[in-house]
Amino acid sequence: MKPFRLVINGQKTHIQEYKKEMLFGPEWETIISFVGCRNRCKQIVDLLNECATISKNKQKND
């Protein structure tokens, strides 16, 4: 599971971060919300997930 996701709810676009696994599924926390900006927010989420993957791989190698 990726640590960040994009949620689109009507006009609002939310960037959320994974917190922990709960009984009925994962718990997500909204980091920031925008009105519109869907394409830019998707790029930000992709970048955050890529950075998290690189950081995770680097920690394994240390």
CHARMM-style PDB file with segment names, atoms N, HN, CA, C and O in Angstrom:
ATOM      1  N   MET     1       0.833  -1.169   0.000  1.00  0.00      PROA
ATOM      2  CA  MET     1       0.000   0.000   0.000  1.00  0.00      PROA
ATOM      3  C   MET     1       0.890   1.248   0.000  1.00  0.00      PROA
ATOM      4  O   MET     1       1.881   1.324   0.726  1.00  0.00      PROA
ATOM      5  N   LYS     2       0.518   2.201  -0.814  1.00  0.00      PROA
ATOM      6  HN  LYS     2      -0.287   2.140  -1.403  1.00  0.00      PROA
ATOM      7  CA  LYS     2       1.277   3.449  -0.882  1.00  0.00      PROA
ATOM      8  C   LYS     2       0.926   4.322   0.323  1.00  0.00      PROA
ATOM      9  O   LYS     2      -0.212   4.300   0.793  1.00  0.00      PROA
ATOM     10  N   PRO     3       1.897   5.089   0.823  1.00  0.00      PROA
ATOM     11  CA  PRO     3       1.654   5.874   2.033  1.00  0.00      PROA
ATOM     12  C   PRO     3       0.806   7.139   1.825  1.00  0.00      PROA
ATOM     13  O   PRO     3       0.343   7.738   2.795  1.00  0.00      PROA
ATOM     14  N   PHE     4       0.602   7.546   0.565  1.00  0.00      PROA
ATOM     15  HN  PHE     4       0.978   7.060  -0.223  1.00  0.00      PROA
ATOM     16  CA  PHE     4      -0.196   8.742   0.289  1.00  0.00      PROA
ATOM     17  C   PHE     4      -1.212   8.424  -0.794  1.00  0.00      PROA
ATOM     18  O   PHE     4      -0.972   7.581  -1.660  1.00  0.00      PROA
ATOM     19  N   ARG     5      -2.357   9.112  -0.737  1.00  0.00      PROA
ATOM     20  HN  ARG     5      -2.551   9.796  -0.034  1.00  0.00      PROA
ATOM     21  CA  ARG     5      -3.370   8.919  -1.770  1.00  0.00      PROA
ATOM     22  C   ARG     5      -4.087  10.228  -2.043  1.00  0.00      PROA
ATOM     23  O   ARG     5      -4.026  11.176  -1.260  1.00  0.00      PROA
ATOM     24  N   LEU     6      -4.772  10.248  -3.184  1.00  0.00      PROA
ATOM     25  HN  LEU     6      -4.822   9.478  -3.820  1.00  0.00      PROA
ATOM     26  CA  LEU     6      -5.548  11.399  -3.624  1.00  0.00      PROA
ATOM     27  C   LEU     6      -7.022  11.037  -3.520  1.00  0.00      PROA
ATOM     28  O   LEU     6      -7.433   9.981  -4.002  1.00  0.00      PROA
ATOM     29  N   VAL     7      -7.822  11.895  -2.899  1.00  0.00      PROA
ATOM     30  HN  VAL     7      -7.488  12.752  -2.507  1.00  0.00      PROA
ATOM     31  CA  VAL     7      -9.262  11.675  -2.783  1.00  0.00      PROA
ATOM     32  C   VAL     7      -9.963  12.889  -3.376  1.00  0.00      PROA
ATOM     33  O   VAL     7      -9.690  14.027  -2.994  1.00  0.00      PROA
ATOM     34  N   ILE     8     -10.871  12.631  -4.315  1.00  0.00      PROA
ATOM     35  HN  ILE     8     -11.093  11.706  -4.624  1.00  0.00      PROA
ATOM     36  CA  ILE     8     -11.628  13.711  -4.939  1.00  0.00      PROA
ATOM     37  C   ILE     8     -13.070  13.602  -4.463  1.00  0.00      PROA
ATOM     38  O   ILE     8     -13.721  12.573  -4.641  1.00  0.00      PROA
ATOM     39  N   ASN     9     -13.559  14.687  -3.851  1.00  0.00      PROA
ATOM     40  HN  ASN     9     -13.030  15.523  -3.706  1.00  0.00      PROA
ATOM     41  CA  ASN     9     -14.904  14.714  -3.290  1.00  0.00      PROA
ATOM     42  C   ASN     9     -15.592  15.974  -3.805  1.00  0.00      PROA
ATOM     43  O   ASN     9     -15.461  17.049  -3.219  1.00  0.00      PROA
ATOM     44  N   GLY    10     -16.321  15.829  -4.900  1.00  0.00      PROA
ATOM     45  HN  GLY    10     -16.428  14.956  -5.375  1.00  0.00      PROA
ATOM     46  CA  GLY    10     -16.964  16.993  -5.508  1.00  0.00      PROA
ATOM     47  C   GLY    10     -15.924  17.959  -6.034  1.00  0.00      PROA
ATOM     48  O   GLY    10     -15.086  17.577  -6.851  1.00  0.00      PROA
ATOM     49  N   GLN    11     -15.959  19.202  -5.582  1.00  0.00      PROA
ATOM     50  HN  GLN    11     -16.639  19.512  -4.918  1.00  0.00      PROA
ATOM     51  CA  GLN    11     -15.003  20.224  -6.011  1.00  0.00      PROA
ATOM     52  C   GLN    11     -13.680  20.136  -5.260  1.00  0.00      PROA
ATOM     53  O   GLN    11     -12.669  20.664  -5.725  1.00  0.00      PROA
ATOM     54  N   LYS    12     -13.675  19.472  -4.100  1.00  0.00      PROA
ATOM     55  HN  LYS    12     -14.496  19.043  -3.723  1.00  0.00      PROA
ATOM     56  CA  LYS    12     -12.470  19.430  -3.263  1.00  0.00      PROA
ATOM     57  C   LYS    12     -11.577  18.240  -3.607  1.00  0.00      PROA
ATOM     58  O   LYS    12     -12.055  17.154  -3.933  1.00  0.00      PROA
ATOM     59  N   THR    13     -10.284  18.473  -3.525  1.00  0.00      PROA
ATOM     60  HN  THR    13      -9.896  19.356  -3.261  1.00  0.00      PROA
ATOM     61  CA  THR    13      -9.269  17.450  -3.735  1.00  0.00      PROA
ATOM     62  C   THR    13      -8.451  17.358  -2.454  1.00  0.00      PROA
ATOM     63  O   THR    13      -7.932  18.363  -1.969  1.00  0.00      PROA
ATOM     64  N   HSD    14      -8.338  16.146  -1.905  1.00  0.00      PROA
ATOM     65  HN  HSD    14      -8.761  15.329  -2.299  1.00  0.00      PROA
ATOM     66  CA  HSD    14      -7.642  15.946  -0.637  1.00  0.00      PROA
ATOM     67  C   HSD    14      -6.411  15.065  -0.845  1.00  0.00      PROA
ATOM     68  O   HSD    14      -6.472  14.061  -1.555  1.00  0.00      PROA
ATOM     69  N   ILE    15      -5.303  15.441  -0.228  1.00  0.00      PROA
ATOM     70  HN  ILE    15      -5.253  16.256   0.349  1.00  0.00      PROA
ATOM     71  CA  ILE    15      -4.120  14.592  -0.172  1.00  0.00      PROA
ATOM     72  C   ILE    15      -4.116  13.984   1.220  1.00  0.00      PROA
ATOM     73  O   ILE    15      -4.115  14.700   2.221  1.00  0.00      PROA
ATOM     74  N   GLN    16      -4.114  12.642   1.277  1.00  0.00      PROA
ATOM     75  HN  GLN    16      -4.115  12.060   0.464  1.00  0.00      PROA
ATOM     76  CA  GLN    16      -4.191  11.942   2.555  1.00  0.00      PROA
ATOM     77  C   GLN    16      -2.978  11.053   2.770  1.00  0.00      PROA
ATOM     78  O   GLN    16      -2.381  10.542   1.822  1.00  0.00      PROA
ATOM     79  N   GLU    17      -2.622  10.880   4.053  1.00  0.00      PROA
ATOM     80  HN  GLU    17      -3.107  11.296   4.823  1.00  0.00      PROA
ATOM     81  CA  GLU    17      -1.496  10.036   4.445  1.00  0.00      PROA
ATOM     82  C   GLU    17      -2.021   8.839   5.227  1.00  0.00      PROA
ATOM     83  O   GLU    17      -2.893   8.980   6.084  1.00  0.00      PROA
ATOM     84  N   TYR    18      -1.483   7.655   4.923  1.00  0.00      PROA
ATOM     85  HN  TYR    18      -0.775   7.540   4.226  1.00  0.00      PROA
ATOM     86  CA  TYR    18      -1.841   6.435   5.641  1.00  0.00      PROA
ATOM     87  C   TYR    18      -1.344   6.529   7.077  1.00  0.00      PROA
ATOM     88  O   TYR    18      -0.199   6.915   7.312  1.00  0.00      PROA
ATOM     89  N   LYS    19      -2.191   6.179   8.039  1.00  0.00      PROA
ATOM     90  HN  LYS    19      -3.121   5.866   7.849  1.00  0.00      PROA
ATOM     91  CA  LYS    19      -1.805   6.228   9.449  1.00  0.00      PROA
ATOM     92  C   LYS    19      -1.612   4.828  10.025  1.00  0.00      PROA
ATOM     93  O   LYS    19      -0.521   4.502  10.493  1.00  0.00      PROA
ATOM     94  N   LYS    20      -2.651   3.998   9.999  1.00  0.00      PROA
ATOM     95  HN  LYS    20      -3.537   4.263   9.618  1.00  0.00      PROA
ATOM     96  CA  LYS    20      -2.538   2.650  10.557  1.00  0.00      PROA
ATOM     97  C   LYS    20      -3.684   1.785  10.060  1.00  0.00      PROA
ATOM     98  O   LYS    20      -4.677   2.285   9.532  1.00  0.00      PROA
ATOM     99  N   GLU    21      -3.529   0.492  10.235  1.00  0.00      PROA
ATOM    100  HN  GLU    21      -2.722   0.086  10.664  1.00  0.00      PROA
ATOM    101  CA  GLU    21      -4.560  -0.462   9.840  1.00  0.00      PROA
ATOM    102  C   GLU    21      -5.573  -0.571  10.977  1.00  0.00      PROA
ATOM    103  O   GLU    21      -5.206  -0.762  12.137  1.00  0.00      PROA
ATOM    104  N   MET    22      -6.838  -0.450  10.631  1.00  0.00      PROA
ATOM    105  HN  MET    22      -7.136  -0.295   9.689  1.00  0.00      PROA
ATOM    106  CA  MET    22      -7.914  -0.553  11.613  1.00  0.00      PROA
ATOM    107  C   MET    22      -8.708  -1.832  11.341  1.00  0.00      PROA
ATOM    108  O   MET    22      -8.443  -2.536  10.367  1.00  0.00      PROA
ATOM    109  N   LEU    23      -9.661  -2.122  12.188  1.00  0.00      PROA
ATOM    110  HN  LEU    23      -9.876  -1.550  12.980  1.00  0.00      PROA
ATOM    111  CA  LEU    23     -10.474  -3.330  12.062  1.00  0.00      PROA
ATOM    112  C   LEU    23     -11.188  -3.405  10.712  1.00  0.00      PROA
ATOM    113  O   LEU    23     -11.247  -4.473  10.103  1.00  0.00      PROA
ATOM    114  N   PHE    24     -11.726  -2.288  10.245  1.00  0.00      PROA
ATOM    115  HN  PHE    24     -11.679  -1.421  10.740  1.00  0.00      PROA
ATOM    116  CA  PHE    24     -12.496  -2.283   9.002  1.00  0.00      PROA
ATOM    117  C   PHE    24     -11.739  -1.670   7.831  1.00  0.00      PROA
ATOM    118  O   PHE    24     -12.351  -1.242   6.853  1.00  0.00      PROA
ATOM    119  N   GLY    25     -10.418  -1.625   7.923  1.00  0.00      PROA
ATOM    120  HN  GLY    25      -9.921  -1.973   8.718  1.00  0.00      PROA
ATOM    121  CA  GLY    25      -9.607  -1.090   6.834  1.00  0.00      PROA
ATOM    122  C   GLY    25      -8.640  -0.032   7.327  1.00  0.00      PROA
ATOM    123  O   GLY    25      -8.576   0.254   8.523  1.00  0.00      PROA
ATOM    124  N   PRO    26      -7.890   0.547   6.405  1.00  0.00      PROA
ATOM    125  CA  PRO    26      -6.853   1.514   6.793  1.00  0.00      PROA
ATOM    126  C   PRO    26      -7.437   2.849   7.254  1.00  0.00      PROA
ATOM    127  O   PRO    26      -8.516   3.258   6.825  1.00  0.00      PROA
ATOM    128  N   GLU    27      -6.701   3.511   8.134  1.00  0.00      PROA
ATOM    129  HN  GLU    27      -5.825   3.179   8.483  1.00  0.00      PROA
ATOM    130  CA  GLU    27      -7.066   4.854   8.580  1.00  0.00      PROA
ATOM    131  C   GLU    27      -6.199   5.851   7.821  1.00  0.00      PROA
ATOM    132  O   GLU    27      -4.978   5.707   7.765  1.00  0.00      PROA
ATOM    133  N   TRP    28      -6.838   6.862   7.238  1.00  0.00      PROA
ATOM    134  HN  TRP    28      -7.830   6.978   7.284  1.00  0.00      PROA
ATOM    135  CA  TRP    28      -6.144   7.891   6.479  1.00  0.00      PROA
ATOM    136  C   TRP    28      -6.385   9.246   7.127  1.00  0.00      PROA
ATOM    137  O   TRP    28      -7.466   9.503   7.656  1.00  0.00      PROA
ATOM    138  N   GLU    29      -5.377  10.111   7.086  1.00  0.00      PROA
ATOM    139  HN  GLU    29      -4.499   9.902   6.656  1.00  0.00      PROA
ATOM    140  CA  GLU    29      -5.502  11.463   7.630  1.00  0.00      PROA
ATOM    141  C   GLU    29      -5.279  12.460   6.502  1.00  0.00      PROA
ATOM    142  O   GLU    29      -4.298  12.369   5.765  1.00  0.00      PROA
ATOM    143  N   THR    30      -6.199  13.415   6.375  1.00  0.00      PROA
ATOM    144  HN  THR    30      -6.996  13.489   6.974  1.00  0.00      PROA
ATOM    145  CA  THR    30      -6.058  14.444   5.351  1.00  0.00      PROA
ATOM    146  C   THR    30      -4.951  15.415   5.743  1.00  0.00      PROA
ATOM    147  O   THR    30      -4.981  16.007   6.822  1.00  0.00      PROA
ATOM    148  N   ILE    31      -3.979  15.569   4.857  1.00  0.00      PROA
ATOM    149  HN  ILE    31      -3.955  15.088   3.980  1.00  0.00      PROA
ATOM    150  CA  ILE    31      -2.865  16.487   5.080  1.00  0.00      PROA
ATOM    151  C   ILE    31      -3.257  17.892   4.634  1.00  0.00      PROA
ATOM    152  O   ILE    31      -3.029  18.874   5.340  1.00  0.00      PROA
ATOM    153  N   ILE    32      -3.854  17.963   3.442  1.00  0.00      PROA
ATOM    154  HN  ILE    32      -4.040  17.165   2.868  1.00  0.00      PROA
ATOM    155  CA  ILE    32      -4.220  19.266   2.879  1.00  0.00      PROA
ATOM    156  C   ILE    32      -5.350  19.065   1.875  1.00  0.00      PROA
ATOM    157  O   ILE    32      -5.441  18.020   1.232  1.00  0.00      PROA
ATOM    158  N   SER    33      -6.202  20.063   1.746  1.00  0.00      PROA
ATOM    159  HN  SER    33      -6.128  20.912   2.269  1.00  0.00      PROA
ATOM    160  CA  SER    33      -7.317  20.029   0.803  1.00  0.00      PROA
ATOM    161  C   SER    33      -7.258  21.257  -0.098  1.00  0.00      PROA
ATOM    162  O   SER    33      -6.858  22.342   0.325  1.00  0.00      PROA
ATOM    163  N   PHE    34      -7.662  21.063  -1.339  1.00  0.00      PROA
ATOM    164  HN  PHE    34      -7.987  20.182  -1.683  1.00  0.00      PROA
ATOM    165  CA  PHE    34      -7.694  22.144  -2.316  1.00  0.00      PROA
ATOM    166  C   PHE    34      -9.052  22.150  -2.996  1.00  0.00      PROA
ATOM    167  O   PHE    34      -9.758  21.142  -2.996  1.00  0.00      PROA
ATOM    168  N   VAL    35      -9.416  23.285  -3.574  1.00  0.00      PROA
ATOM    169  HN  VAL    35      -8.843  24.105  -3.574  1.00  0.00      PROA
ATOM    170  CA  VAL    35     -10.569  23.344  -4.461  1.00  0.00      PROA
ATOM    171  C   VAL    35      -9.993  23.259  -5.862  1.00  0.00      PROA
ATOM    172  O   VAL    35      -9.249  24.139  -6.293  1.00  0.00      PROA
ATOM    173  N   GLY    36     -10.344  22.186  -6.574  1.00  0.00      PROA
ATOM    174  HN  GLY    36     -10.949  21.471  -6.224  1.00  0.00      PROA
ATOM    175  CA  GLY    36      -9.784  21.972  -7.907  1.00  0.00      PROA
ATOM    176  C   GLY    36      -8.381  21.390  -7.829  1.00  0.00      PROA
ATOM    177  O   GLY    36      -8.084  20.614  -6.921  1.00  0.00      PROA
ATOM    178  N   CYS    37      -7.526  21.749  -8.755  1.00  0.00      PROA
ATOM    179  HN  CYS    37      -7.767  22.379  -9.492  1.00  0.00      PROA
ATOM    180  CA  CYS    37      -6.100  21.350  -8.780  1.00  0.00      PROA
ATOM    181  C   CYS    37      -5.900  19.833  -8.849  1.00  0.00      PROA
ATOM    182  O   CYS    37      -4.899  19.336  -8.333  1.00  0.00      PROA
ATOM    183  N   ARG    38      -6.802  19.093  -9.459  1.00  0.00      PROA
ATOM    184  HN  ARG    38      -7.615  19.497  -9.878  1.00  0.00      PROA
ATOM    185  CA  ARG    38      -6.706  17.627  -9.454  1.00  0.00      PROA
ATOM    186  C   ARG    38      -5.424  17.105 -10.082  1.00  0.00      PROA
ATOM    187  O   ARG    38      -4.758  16.242  -9.511  1.00  0.00      PROA
ATOM    188  N   ASN    39      -5.074  17.624 -11.253  1.00  0.00      PROA
ATOM    189  HN  ASN    39      -5.615  18.326 -11.717  1.00  0.00      PROA
ATOM    190  CA  ASN    39      -3.875  17.127 -11.931  1.00  0.00      PROA
ATOM    191  C   ASN    39      -2.616  17.435 -11.134  1.00  0.00      PROA
ATOM    192  O   ASN    39      -1.739  16.581 -11.003  1.00  0.00      PROA
ATOM    193  N   ARG    40      -2.522  18.647 -10.604  1.00  0.00      PROA
ATOM    194  HN  ARG    40      -3.234  19.340 -10.711  1.00  0.00      PROA
ATOM    195  CA  ARG    40      -1.349  19.031  -9.820  1.00  0.00      PROA
ATOM    196  C   ARG    40      -1.284  18.200  -8.536  1.00  0.00      PROA
ATOM    197  O   ARG    40      -0.202  17.766  -8.142  1.00  0.00      PROA
ATOM    198  N   CYS    41      -2.416  17.973  -7.885  1.00  0.00      PROA
ATOM    199  HN  CYS    41      -3.295  18.325  -8.206  1.00  0.00      PROA
ATOM    200  CA  CYS    41      -2.438  17.164  -6.659  1.00  0.00      PROA
ATOM    201  C   CYS    41      -2.016  15.730  -6.952  1.00  0.00      PROA
ATOM    202  O   CYS    41      -1.318  15.113  -6.148  1.00  0.00      PROA
ATOM    203  N   LYS    42      -2.437  15.192  -8.104  1.00  0.00      PROA
ATOM    204  HN  LYS    42      -3.004  15.693  -8.757  1.00  0.00      PROA
ATOM    205  CA  LYS    42      -2.023  13.833  -8.468  1.00  0.00      PROA
ATOM    206  C   LYS    42      -0.513  13.776  -8.631  1.00  0.00      PROA
ATOM    207  O   LYS    42       0.116  12.812  -8.195  1.00  0.00      PROA
ATOM    208  N   GLN    43       0.079  14.789  -9.249  1.00  0.00      PROA
ATOM    209  HN  GLN    43      -0.432  15.572  -9.604  1.00  0.00      PROA
ATOM    210  CA  GLN    43       1.533  14.841  -9.398  1.00  0.00      PROA
ATOM    211  C   GLN    43       2.223  14.911  -8.035  1.00  0.00      PROA
ATOM    212  O   GLN    43       3.254  14.271  -7.826  1.00  0.00      PROA
ATOM    213  N   ILE    44       1.659  15.683  -7.114  1.00  0.00      PROA
ATOM    214  HN  ILE    44       0.822  16.203  -7.284  1.00  0.00      PROA
ATOM    215  CA  ILE    44       2.234  15.795  -5.767  1.00  0.00      PROA
ATOM    216  C   ILE    44       2.179  14.455  -5.053  1.00  0.00      PROA
ATOM    217  O   ILE    44       3.158  14.047  -4.427  1.00  0.00      PROA
ATOM    218  N   VAL    45       1.038  13.758  -5.139  1.00  0.00      PROA
ATOM    219  HN  VAL    45       0.243  14.090  -5.647  1.00  0.00      PROA
ATOM    220  CA  VAL    45       0.888  12.451  -4.493  1.00  0.00      PROA
ATOM    221  C   VAL    45       1.871  11.449  -5.088  1.00  0.00      PROA
ATOM    222  O   VAL    45       2.498  10.685  -4.354  1.00  0.00      PROA
ATOM    223  N   ASP    46       2.011  11.445  -6.409  1.00  0.00      PROA
ATOM    224  HN  ASP    46       1.502  12.066  -7.006  1.00  0.00      PROA
ATOM    225  CA  ASP    46       2.970  10.544  -7.056  1.00  0.00      PROA
ATOM    226  C   ASP    46       4.393  10.822  -6.567  1.00  0.00      PROA
ATOM    227  O   ASP    46       5.154   9.892  -6.299  1.00  0.00      PROA
ATOM    228  N   LEU    47       4.745  12.094  -6.452  1.00  0.00      PROA
ATOM    229  HN  LEU    47       4.127  12.849  -6.669  1.00  0.00      PROA
ATOM    230  CA  LEU    47       6.075  12.475  -5.973  1.00  0.00      PROA
ATOM    231  C   LEU    47       6.282  12.059  -4.512  1.00  0.00      PROA
ATOM    232  O   LEU    47       7.344  11.541  -4.166  1.00  0.00      PROA
ATOM    233  N   LEU    48       5.285  12.280  -3.658  1.00  0.00      PROA
ATOM    234  HN  LEU    48       4.423  12.702  -3.940  1.00  0.00      PROA
ATOM    235  CA  LEU    48       5.381  11.870  -2.252  1.00  0.00      PROA
ATOM    236  C   LEU    48       5.579  10.360  -2.131  1.00  0.00      PROA
ATOM    237  O   LEU    48       6.402   9.901  -1.339  1.00  0.00      PROA
ATOM    238  N   ASN    49       4.822   9.588  -2.918  1.00  0.00      PROA
ATOM    239  HN  ASN    49       4.153   9.961  -3.562  1.00  0.00      PROA
ATOM    240  CA  ASN    49       4.953   8.129  -2.876  1.00  0.00      PROA
ATOM    241  C   ASN    49       6.316   7.672  -3.387  1.00  0.00      PROA
ATOM    242  O   ASN    49       6.900   6.732  -2.847  1.00  0.00      PROA
ATOM    243  N   GLU    50       6.821   8.330  -4.420  1.00  0.00      PROA
ATOM    244  HN  GLU    50       6.346   9.094  -4.859  1.00  0.00      PROA
ATOM    245  CA  GLU    50       8.144   7.988  -4.949  1.00  0.00      PROA
ATOM    246  C   GLU    50       9.233   8.293  -3.918  1.00  0.00      PROA
ATOM    247  O   GLU    50      10.151   7.495  -3.728  1.00  0.00      PROA
ATOM    248  N   CYS    51       9.130   9.436  -3.258  1.00  0.00      PROA
ATOM    249  HN  CYS    51       8.384  10.084  -3.412  1.00  0.00      PROA
ATOM    250  CA  CYS    51      10.104   9.797  -2.211  1.00  0.00      PROA
ATOM    251  C   CYS    51      10.054   8.809  -1.054  1.00  0.00      PROA
ATOM    252  O   CYS    51      11.094   8.434  -0.515  1.00  0.00      PROA
ATOM    253  N   ALA    52       8.858   8.387  -0.670  1.00  0.00      PROA
ATOM    254  HN  ALA    52       8.012   8.692  -1.108  1.00  0.00      PROA
ATOM    255  CA  ALA    52       8.711   7.420   0.421  1.00  0.00      PROA
ATOM    256  C   ALA    52       9.339   6.086   0.043  1.00  0.00      PROA
ATOM    257  O   ALA    52       9.968   5.440   0.880  1.00  0.00      PROA
ATOM    258  N   THR    53       9.176   5.666  -1.210  1.00  0.00      PROA
ATOM    259  HN  THR    53       8.665   6.191  -1.890  1.00  0.00      PROA
ATOM    260  CA  THR    53       9.764   4.411  -1.683  1.00  0.00      PROA
ATOM    261  C   THR    53      11.286   4.494  -1.668  1.00  0.00      PROA
ATOM    262  O   THR    53      11.956   3.563  -1.221  1.00  0.00      PROA
ATOM    263  N   ILE    54      11.834   5.605  -2.154  1.00  0.00      PROA
ATOM    264  HN  ILE    54      11.290   6.361  -2.517  1.00  0.00      PROA
ATOM    265  CA  ILE    54      13.289   5.790  -2.172  1.00  0.00      PROA
ATOM    266  C   ILE    54      13.833   5.786  -0.751  1.00  0.00      PROA
ATOM    267  O   ILE    54      14.849   5.146  -0.476  1.00  0.00      PROA
ATOM    268  N   SER    55      13.170   6.491   0.148  1.00  0.00      PROA
ATOM    269  HN  SER    55      12.345   7.011  -0.076  1.00  0.00      PROA
ATOM    270  CA  SER    55      13.605   6.558   1.546  1.00  0.00      PROA
ATOM    271  C   SER    55      13.563   5.182   2.203  1.00  0.00      PROA
ATOM    272  O   SER    55      14.470   4.817   2.951  1.00  0.00      PROA
ATOM    273  N   LYS    56      12.516   4.426   1.922  1.00  0.00      PROA
ATOM    274  HN  LYS    56      11.779   4.722   1.314  1.00  0.00      PROA
ATOM    275  CA  LYS    56      12.358   3.081   2.485  1.00  0.00      PROA
ATOM    276  C   LYS    56      13.466   2.157   1.985  1.00  0.00      PROA
ATOM    277  O   LYS    56      14.043   1.392   2.758  1.00  0.00      PROA
ATOM    278  N   ASN    57      13.760   2.233   0.684  1.00  0.00      PROA
ATOM    279  HN  ASN    57      13.292   2.854   0.056  1.00  0.00      PROA
ATOM    280  CA  ASN    57      14.821   1.405   0.104  1.00  0.00      PROA
ATOM    281  C   ASN    57      16.190   1.793   0.652  1.00  0.00      PROA
ATOM    282  O   ASN    57      17.036   0.929   0.880  1.00  0.00      PROA
ATOM    283  N   LYS    58      16.408   3.082   0.864  1.00  0.00      PROA
ATOM    284  HN  LYS    58      15.720   3.784   0.679  1.00  0.00      PROA
ATOM    285  CA  LYS    58      17.687   3.547   1.397  1.00  0.00      PROA
ATOM    286  C   LYS    58      17.884   3.048   2.828  1.00  0.00      PROA
ATOM    287  O   LYS    58      18.994   2.669   3.199  1.00  0.00      PROA
ATOM    288  N   GLN    59      16.824   3.043   3.630  1.00  0.00      PROA
ATOM    289  HN  GLN    59      15.922   3.351   3.328  1.00  0.00      PROA
ATOM    290  CA  GLN    59      16.911   2.560   5.011  1.00  0.00      PROA
ATOM    291  C   GLN    59      17.244   1.072   5.053  1.00  0.00      PROA
ATOM    292  O   GLN    59      17.969   0.628   5.944  1.00  0.00      PROA
ATOM    293  N   LYS    60      16.727   0.299   4.105  1.00  0.00      PROA
ATOM    294  HN  LYS    60      16.138   0.660   3.382  1.00  0.00      PROA
ATOM    295  CA  LYS    60      17.016  -1.139   4.048  1.00  0.00      PROA
ATOM    296  C   LYS    60      18.488  -1.385   3.752  1.00  0.00      PROA
ATOM    297  O   LYS    60      19.075  -2.347   4.249  1.00  0.00      PROA
ATOM    298  N   ASN    61      19.088  -0.508   2.934  1.00  0.00      PROA
ATOM    299  HN  ASN    61      18.612   0.273   2.531  1.00  0.00      PROA
ATOM    300  CA  ASN    61      20.488  -0.679   2.540  1.00  0.00      PROA
ATOM    301  C   ASN    61      21.471  -0.216   3.612  1.00  0.00      PROA
ATOM    302  O   ASN    61      22.643  -0.590   3.578  1.00  0.00      PROA
ATOM    303  N   ASP    62      21.006   0.591   4.558  1.00  0.00      PROA
ATOM    304  HN  ASP    62      20.054   0.895   4.585  1.00  0.00      PROA
ATOM    305  CA  ASP    62      21.901   1.101   5.609  1.00  0.00      PROA
ATOM    306  C   ASP    62      22.161   0.078   6.684  1.00  0.00      PROA
ATOM    307  OT1 ASP    62      22.892   0.354   7.635  1.00  0.00      PROA
TER     308      ASP     62
END
